[in-house]
Amino acid sequence: MAALANGTVLRNCYRIVQLLGRGGFGETYLAEDIKIDLTPKPKRVVKRLLPQMMQPVVVELFKKEAATIDRLGEYNSQIARLFDNFQENQEYYLVQSYIEGHNLSQEIVVGKKLSEPDVIKVLSDFLPILAYVHQNQVIHRDIKPENIMRRKHDGKLVLIDFGIVKEMGSVVITQGQTRYTITAGTPGYMPAEQTAGKPKYSSDVYAVGVMAIFALTGISPENLPEDNNGEIIWRQYASVSDGLANILTKMVRDHFSQRYKDATEALAAIQSLTSAPSPPPPNLNRRTFLQMAALAGGGFIVAVASQDFWRGETSELKRDVTLSPTPTSSPTPTSEPISQDTPTSEPTPEPTPEPLPTFQFTTVTVNSRGQATSRTNKEAQYYRQNLGNGIFLDMVAIPGGKFQMGTPDSEQYRDSSESPQHQVTVPSFYLAKYPITQAQYQAIMGQNPSRFKGLDLPVDTVNWNDAVEFCQKLAQNTGQAYRLPSEAEWEYACRAGTLTG
């Protein structure tokens, strides 16, 4: 099969730029999407199925895998998206997103040993992506450094190349007198059951473990020795703690039943090594949900963004996605920095800060049945943080005070974590007027992962780590110590001076 010439246009849409590579199933090209009215044109990766693979069973599996990739990539920005799949001139094509960056084969190389913290970081960053894949009942079957990209603009890992027809496992196709055996995977990264055409979630775990051992030892997988039972011999070639060594050894056990069953289990083991593991899944009680819903106009974005924030433990600070910068000694922000070159022979009185603008709002007091008993018009100060490109973040000044935190034993539907009631003093702080929008998120993070697009809509499809990273980058960009509000600050703001639980 002759390669497509540079400049070839497929489907009146994708112009071939260059051949990227050939594999057992077909060819991969870099292309431009010429139908999109942008300069420069967006880059795409086009995969072309080999003619001998154009058997009905293969094409159907090809389409099935395309649908799987489309579903996974739509809801996770760390999986390459599928943009299109079509048939032209009796050949089948898939079009995927182009990830600018480099793959991990440039970081994990023969003869180079990575440190234990570096390897733990790679595992901690990658296993959540694979856990998402497994939770969607998909086995990747070809985990290796070449199929994991480090995205240039944010340094995050992106999983690519599901191999398209990997759902078939091992398929034998007869074409005339020729038999083609299709086995997905790469020697050295495939455990025995996958080689036999019976892959499991733990087969992917095995591949990740092998990749980590490669990184620690600098020895390529095919050159790692095995004992008489088929177990990989590697400990003597790496400087590694017993904790990590035991985890990796379990990940690469020869028999699948002795490994972690999926990426979620392996991730939990890796997180146990760190001093500050990611929070467990949320324990949302009724009161927590109602607070979140009330503050978010229905609760969709807050619930999505805070899936890992609410710990359900009274000893932990529970947090939400609305932001709060740590107050300084003077909460009013200065508009211009004072030059340190100003002569000091004549003391200059400090300028009086401009008064903060205000906005009006109404607080409503309700009884135990949820009926409004009074309405009070109030006024609050706020300041506007400039995020650039005409995008702003309004931060409302919340005056300090005291309140009874928690709920009384007599409250219906209360949760045990809401006891005992106790008085809490909350210093003054600032709270975002609205949930973070997609425009604000994109201005800071350089991307918009939301499923429900709209720059003025709250950002969605983000988790605890994304929210923390947003706060950190916002703080770096503005010089303000932005963070997530504490449970006390959140409940205090929600009560707005009322006694409602």
KOLMAR-500491 format. One line per 5 residues: their letters; for each residue y, x, z of C-alpha. Coordinates in nm, 3 decimals. Layout:
BEGIN
a = Y,X,Z | ...
This chain:
BEGIN
maala = 0.000,0.000,0.000 | 0.330,0.150,-0.109 | 0.605,0.160,0.150 | 0.905,-0.068,0.107 | 1.195,0.111,-0.059
ngtvl = 1.514,0.158,0.139 | 1.754,-0.119,0.044 | 1.480,-0.379,-0.009 | 1.596,-0.720,0.114 | 1.342,-0.953,0.273
rncyr = 1.398,-1.326,0.302 | 1.756,-1.275,0.175 | 1.832,-1.159,0.526 | 1.678,-0.826,0.631 | 1.775,-0.510,0.442
ivqll = 1.533,-0.221,0.492 | 1.703,0.097,0.617 | 1.406,0.327,0.671 | 1.036,0.347,0.752 | 0.979,0.410,1.123
grggf = 0.603,0.449,1.126 | 0.255,0.335,1.024 | -0.029,0.209,1.240 | -0.369,0.048,1.216 | -0.222,-0.295,1.152
getyl = 0.073,-0.218,0.927 | 0.411,-0.055,0.893 | 0.727,-0.065,1.101 | 1.076,-0.050,0.951 | 1.433,-0.031,1.071
aedik = 1.641,-0.302,0.903 | 1.984,-0.467,0.914 | 2.043,-0.839,0.954 | 2.287,-0.894,0.665 | 2.325,-1.268,0.725
idltp = 2.512,-1.217,1.051 | 2.886,-1.183,1.001 | 2.937,-0.871,1.210 | 3.036,-0.511,1.139 | 2.825,-0.307,1.176
kpkrv = 2.530,-0.532,1.099 | 2.284,-0.589,1.385 | 1.974,-0.370,1.366 | 1.626,-0.518,1.366 | 1.269,-0.388,1.368
vkrll = 1.055,-0.534,1.087 | 0.674,-0.516,1.108 | 0.469,-0.556,0.792 | 0.102,-0.654,0.815 | -0.137,-0.451,0.599
pqmmq = -0.279,-0.644,0.298 | -0.638,-0.588,0.417 | -0.543,-0.761,0.741 | -0.426,-1.075,0.560 | -0.740,-1.267,0.650
pvvve = -0.679,-1.624,0.777 | -0.813,-1.543,1.123 | -0.587,-1.239,1.152 | -0.278,-1.422,1.027 | -0.335,-1.702,1.277
lfkke = -0.373,-1.453,1.561 | -0.067,-1.272,1.429 | 0.132,-1.597,1.450 | -0.006,-1.675,1.794 | 0.100,-1.336,1.926
aatid = 0.441,-1.379,1.764 | 0.487,-1.703,1.957 | 0.382,-1.529,2.278 | 0.634,-1.249,2.230 | 0.904,-1.500,2.146
rlgey = 0.838,-1.691,2.468 | 0.832,-1.380,2.685 | 1.140,-1.216,2.535 | 1.347,-1.533,2.548 | 1.346,-1.537,2.928
nsqia = 1.340,-1.165,3.007 | 1.594,-0.918,2.873 | 1.352,-0.629,2.936 | 1.106,-0.745,2.673 | 1.185,-0.696,2.304
rlfdn = 1.282,-1.030,2.145 | 1.115,-1.180,1.840 | 1.377,-1.304,1.592 | 1.167,-1.416,1.297 | 0.822,-1.424,1.138
fqenq = 0.755,-1.518,0.776 | 0.535,-1.468,0.473 | 0.675,-1.325,0.148 | 0.495,-1.200,-0.165 | 0.164,-1.269,0.009
eyylv = 0.256,-1.034,0.292 | 0.330,-1.124,0.654 | 0.633,-0.995,0.847 | 0.767,-1.003,1.200 | 1.125,-0.927,1.299
qsyie = 1.203,-0.804,1.650 | 1.508,-0.679,1.837 | 1.599,-0.314,1.796 | 1.634,-0.132,2.128 | 1.881,0.154,2.116
ghnls = 1.765,0.433,2.343 | 1.455,0.649,2.379 | 1.096,0.583,2.480 | 0.931,0.735,2.784 | 0.737,0.984,2.574
qeivv = 1.058,1.188,2.585 | 1.044,1.189,2.967 | 0.669,1.211,3.021 | 0.549,1.512,2.823 | 0.261,1.758,2.830
gkkls = 0.328,2.056,3.055 | 0.611,1.891,3.248 | 0.555,1.752,3.597 | 0.785,1.478,3.725 | 0.860,1.458,4.096
epdvi = 0.700,1.191,4.313 | 1.033,1.005,4.365 | 1.090,1.001,3.988 | 0.745,0.856,3.924 | 0.786,0.595,4.197
kvlsd = 1.118,0.498,4.039 | 0.955,0.450,3.698 | 0.677,0.240,3.853 | 0.924,0.035,4.058 | 1.131,-0.033,3.746
flpil = 0.844,-0.107,3.509 | 0.589,-0.301,3.714 | 0.820,-0.606,3.760 | 0.834,-0.638,3.379 | 0.457,-0.620,3.351
ayvhq = 0.418,-0.861,3.643 | 0.629,-1.112,3.449 | 0.400,-1.066,3.147 | 0.089,-1.121,3.359 | 0.239,-1.424,3.531
nqvih = 0.269,-1.575,3.184 | -0.104,-1.521,3.123 | -0.054,-1.239,2.872 | -0.225,-0.900,2.864 | -0.026,-0.631,2.684
rdikp = -0.325,-0.407,2.607 | -0.126,-0.105,2.491 | 0.078,0.025,2.783 | 0.182,0.385,2.719 | 0.505,0.588,2.728
enimr = 0.570,0.526,2.356 | 0.583,0.150,2.415 | 0.836,0.161,2.697 | 1.198,0.215,2.596 | 1.483,0.327,2.818
rkhdg = 1.778,0.123,2.694 | 2.083,0.335,2.623 | 2.361,0.110,2.752 | 2.220,0.041,3.099 | 1.923,0.276,3.148
klvli = 1.681,-0.013,3.208 | 1.324,-0.007,3.082 | 1.222,-0.240,2.800 | 0.863,-0.322,2.704 | 0.802,-0.318,2.328
dfgiv = 0.521,-0.338,2.073 | 0.266,-0.590,2.188 | 0.084,-0.486,1.871 | 0.112,-0.844,1.746 | -0.260,-0.907,1.701
kemgs = -0.365,-0.785,2.042 | -0.467,-1.135,2.150 | -0.782,-1.089,1.941 | -0.912,-0.805,2.157 | -1.179,-0.664,1.927
vvitq = -1.239,-0.842,1.597 | -1.463,-0.744,1.308 | -1.339,-0.859,0.967 | -1.549,-0.842,0.654 | -1.367,-0.803,0.322
gqtry = -1.607,-0.750,0.035 | -1.824,-0.459,0.137 | -1.569,-0.328,0.389 | -1.576,-0.402,0.759 | -1.263,-0.352,0.970
titag = -1.296,-0.333,1.345 | -0.970,-0.406,1.526 | -0.953,-0.283,1.882 | -0.614,-0.295,2.052 | -0.516,-0.003,2.270
tpgym = -0.476,0.373,2.278 | -0.756,0.618,2.372 | -0.695,0.767,2.714 | -0.509,0.457,2.833 | -0.794,0.209,2.773
paeqt = -1.049,0.145,3.049 | -1.412,0.071,2.969 | -1.387,-0.308,2.964 | -1.099,-0.297,2.717 | -1.287,-0.059,2.488
agkpk = -1.570,-0.314,2.495 | -1.328,-0.583,2.380 | -1.302,-0.760,2.717 | -0.957,-0.666,2.852 | -0.824,-0.800,3.181
yssdv = -0.490,-0.788,3.362 | -0.625,-0.491,3.554 | -0.669,-0.312,3.219 | -0.290,-0.296,3.195 | -0.276,-0.175,3.556
yavgv = -0.518,0.104,3.461 | -0.290,0.212,3.175 | 0.016,0.220,3.402 | -0.176,0.431,3.655 | -0.284,0.674,3.384
maifa = 0.076,0.702,3.264 | 0.192,0.781,3.619 | -0.080,1.045,3.659 | 0.026,1.197,3.326 | 0.383,1.214,3.459
ltgis = 0.278,1.380,3.786 | 0.033,1.631,3.639 | 0.178,1.702,3.295 | -0.176,1.658,3.158 | -0.225,1.409,2.874
penlp = -0.472,1.126,2.950 | -0.736,1.239,2.699 | -0.747,1.581,2.867 | -0.790,1.458,3.224 | -1.143,1.536,3.350
ednng = -1.379,1.270,3.486 | -1.660,1.286,3.740 | -2.015,1.160,3.682 | -1.908,0.807,3.775 | -1.628,0.794,3.520
eiiwr = -1.353,0.834,3.779 | -1.049,1.040,3.676 | -1.011,1.376,3.854 | -0.641,1.446,3.901 | -0.533,1.503,4.265
qyasv = -0.570,1.882,4.246 | -0.321,1.899,3.958 | -0.033,1.721,4.130 | 0.183,1.759,4.439 | 0.178,1.406,4.572
sdgla = 0.166,1.220,4.904 | -0.152,1.051,5.018 | 0.022,0.714,5.000 | 0.104,0.733,4.630 | -0.221,0.914,4.548
niltk = -0.429,0.637,4.704 | -0.240,0.372,4.508 | -0.277,0.552,4.176 | -0.645,0.622,4.240 | -0.701,0.251,4.294
mvrdh = -0.505,0.166,3.979 | -0.734,0.385,3.764 | -1.073,0.308,3.916 | -1.339,0.295,3.647 | -1.461,-0.056,3.731
fsqry = -1.199,-0.328,3.703 | -1.314,-0.503,4.022 | -1.201,-0.203,4.228 | -0.846,-0.197,4.087 | -0.543,-0.409,4.171
kdate = -0.610,-0.732,3.986 | -0.269,-0.746,3.819 | 0.078,-0.590,3.808 | 0.205,-0.806,4.094 | -0.051,-0.654,4.333
alaai = 0.021,-0.303,4.208 | 0.396,-0.357,4.248 | 0.351,-0.473,4.609 | 0.159,-0.154,4.682 | 0.431,0.066,4.530
qslts = 0.702,-0.122,4.719 | 0.518,-0.055,5.044 | 0.596,0.315,4.993 | 0.971,0.266,4.993 | 1.189,0.221,5.300
apspp = 1.365,-0.079,5.150 | 1.124,-0.281,4.937 | 1.253,-0.571,4.733 | 1.265,-0.895,4.932 | 0.965,-1.127,4.905
ppnln = 0.987,-1.455,4.714 | 1.217,-1.714,4.870 | 1.128,-1.954,5.147 | 1.363,-2.238,5.058 | 1.383,-2.507,5.324
rrtfl = 1.560,-2.837,5.269 | 1.881,-2.740,5.445 | 1.909,-2.413,5.256 | 1.860,-2.591,4.925 | 2.123,-2.855,5.006
qmaal = 2.376,-2.589,5.104 | 2.313,-2.401,4.783 | 2.327,-2.714,4.569 | 2.653,-2.831,4.724 | 2.821,-2.498,4.667
agggf = 2.705,-2.465,4.309 | 2.768,-2.810,4.165 | 2.400,-2.898,4.150 | 2.254,-2.567,4.256 | 2.103,-2.449,3.926
ivava = 2.265,-2.112,3.894 | 2.260,-2.039,4.266 | 1.896,-2.130,4.292 | 1.809,-1.910,3.994 | 2.017,-1.617,4.097
sqdfw = 1.910,-1.630,4.461 | 1.535,-1.661,4.411 | 1.489,-1.349,4.624 | 1.794,-1.374,4.852 | 1.682,-1.624,5.116
rgets = 1.437,-1.454,5.344 | 1.362,-1.738,5.587 | 1.387,-1.490,5.876 | 1.652,-1.531,6.144 | 1.667,-1.156,6.197
elkrd = 1.768,-1.090,5.835 | 2.100,-1.153,5.667 | 2.044,-1.419,5.402 | 2.263,-1.388,5.098 | 2.370,-1.576,4.787
vtlsp = 2.514,-1.493,4.447 | 2.877,-1.587,4.516 | 3.059,-1.263,4.589 | 3.259,-1.141,4.884 | 3.450,-0.811,4.897
tptss = 3.450,-0.644,5.236 | 3.795,-0.701,5.390 | 4.012,-0.399,5.456 | 4.264,-0.362,5.735 | 4.509,-0.556,5.520
ptpts = 4.335,-0.821,5.311 | 4.622,-0.852,5.067 | 4.551,-0.627,4.766 | 4.813,-0.380,4.651 | 4.928,-0.423,4.294
episq = 5.008,-0.058,4.220 | 4.884,0.270,4.378 | 5.144,0.477,4.561 | 5.197,0.817,4.400 | 5.111,1.108,4.626
dtpts = 5.379,1.315,4.449 | 5.664,1.108,4.593 | 5.902,1.328,4.803 | 5.863,1.267,5.174 | 6.195,1.407,5.302
eptpe = 6.339,1.057,5.323 | 6.097,0.798,5.466 | 6.054,0.505,5.233 | 5.979,0.169,5.388 | 5.656,0.014,5.267
ptpep = 5.718,-0.257,5.009 | 5.655,-0.610,5.121 | 5.345,-0.733,4.938 | 5.394,-1.028,4.709 | 5.261,-1.352,4.857
lptfq = 4.922,-1.455,4.726 | 4.914,-1.765,4.504 | 4.763,-2.079,4.652 | 4.556,-2.371,4.532 | 4.493,-2.714,4.680
fttvt = 4.158,-2.865,4.767 | 4.015,-3.149,4.973 | 3.762,-3.130,5.256 | 3.547,-3.432,5.329 | 3.390,-3.507,5.667
vnsrg = 3.068,-3.709,5.655 | 2.853,-3.876,5.918 | 2.480,-3.836,5.970 | 2.412,-4.082,5.685 | 2.620,-3.878,5.441
qatsr = 2.906,-4.129,5.434 | 3.260,-3.991,5.413 | 3.458,-4.054,5.732 | 3.775,-3.862,5.650 | 3.942,-3.658,5.377
tnkea = 4.190,-3.378,5.439 | 4.408,-3.208,5.180 | 4.426,-2.833,5.237 | 4.565,-2.521,5.077 | 4.414,-2.173,5.044
qyyrq = 4.535,-1.838,4.919 | 4.351,-1.645,4.653 | 4.388,-1.333,4.445 | 4.284,-1.273,4.088 | 4.073,-0.967,4.006
nlgng = 4.124,-0.846,3.648 | 3.790,-0.762,3.487 | 3.944,-0.668,3.151 | 3.963,-0.837,2.812 | 4.134,-1.143,2.956
ifldm = 3.854,-1.214,3.205 | 3.942,-1.270,3.571 | 3.762,-1.331,3.899 | 3.939,-1.555,4.151 | 3.873,-1.461,4.514
vaipg = 3.966,-1.712,4.784 | 4.088,-1.594,5.125 | 3.867,-1.738,5.400 | 4.047,-1.716,5.737 | 3.838,-1.585,6.024
gkfqm = 3.720,-1.807,6.304 | 3.431,-1.923,6.521 | 3.165,-2.185,6.456 | 2.831,-2.309,6.582 | 2.571,-2.158,6.351
gtpds = 2.237,-2.330,6.304 | 2.137,-2.689,6.368 | 2.061,-2.886,6.686 | 1.702,-2.974,6.768 | 1.783,-3.341,6.709
eqyrd = 1.877,-3.296,6.341 | 1.635,-3.464,6.102 | 1.453,-3.244,5.848 | 1.573,-2.928,6.021 | 1.375,-2.604,5.984
ssesp = 1.257,-2.391,6.276 | 1.446,-2.091,6.132 | 1.775,-2.276,6.203 | 1.738,-2.236,6.582 | 1.877,-2.170,6.825
qhqvt = 2.233,-2.287,6.770 | 2.477,-2.015,6.868 | 2.844,-1.937,6.835 | 2.936,-1.685,6.568 | 3.270,-1.514,6.511
vpsfy = 3.343,-1.454,6.143 | 3.624,-1.211,6.047 | 3.850,-1.296,5.754 | 3.696,-1.232,5.412 | 3.726,-1.329,5.046
lakyp = 3.478,-1.546,4.861 | 3.455,-1.609,4.488 | 3.607,-1.944,4.399 | 3.323,-2.021,4.157 | 2.972,-1.886,4.082
itqaq = 2.981,-1.581,3.857 | 3.019,-1.684,3.494 | 2.844,-1.538,3.194 | 3.174,-1.392,3.072 | 3.230,-1.218,3.407
yqaim = 2.873,-1.089,3.420 | 2.893,-0.957,3.065 | 3.230,-0.790,3.133 | 3.072,-0.584,3.412 | 2.711,-0.542,3.299
gqnps = 2.758,-0.528,2.921 | 2.498,-0.797,2.858 | 2.436,-1.168,2.906 | 2.075,-1.251,2.999 | 2.140,-1.626,3.033
rfkgl = 1.912,-1.876,2.868 | 2.175,-2.152,2.862 | 2.457,-1.981,2.675 | 2.824,-2.046,2.744 | 3.075,-1.787,2.856
dlpvd = 3.228,-2.028,3.109 | 2.889,-2.137,3.243 | 2.732,-1.971,3.548 | 2.511,-1.675,3.461 | 2.141,-1.755,3.487
tvnwn = 1.807,-1.574,3.447 | 1.913,-1.309,3.699 | 1.742,-1.209,4.023 | 1.822,-1.033,4.350 | 1.826,-0.685,4.200
davef = 2.052,-0.798,3.913 | 2.299,-0.953,4.157 | 2.308,-0.643,4.377 | 2.358,-0.420,4.073 | 2.640,-0.647,3.953
cqkla = 2.814,-0.611,4.291 | 2.773,-0.234,4.285 | 2.916,-0.197,3.935 | 3.198,-0.440,4.013 | 3.284,-0.231,4.318
qntgq = 3.281,0.088,4.112 | 3.506,-0.064,3.846 | 3.761,-0.218,4.082 | 3.758,0.000,4.394 | 3.690,-0.308,4.609
ayrlp = 3.378,-0.311,4.827 | 3.216,-0.615,4.666 | 2.888,-0.735,4.813 | 2.687,-1.052,4.866 | 2.808,-1.271,5.155
seaew = 2.609,-1.290,5.476 | 2.439,-1.609,5.591 | 2.708,-1.655,5.857 | 2.989,-1.621,5.601 | 2.810,-1.857,5.363
eyacr = 2.752,-2.128,5.626 | 3.103,-2.084,5.766 | 3.255,-2.134,5.421 | 3.027,-2.428,5.350 | 3.127,-2.608,5.669
agtlt = 3.498,-2.562,5.584 | 3.598,-2.628,5.944 | 3.374,-2.932,5.989 | 3.083,-2.980,6.228 | 2.843,-3.099,5.960
g = 2.504,-2.923,5.963
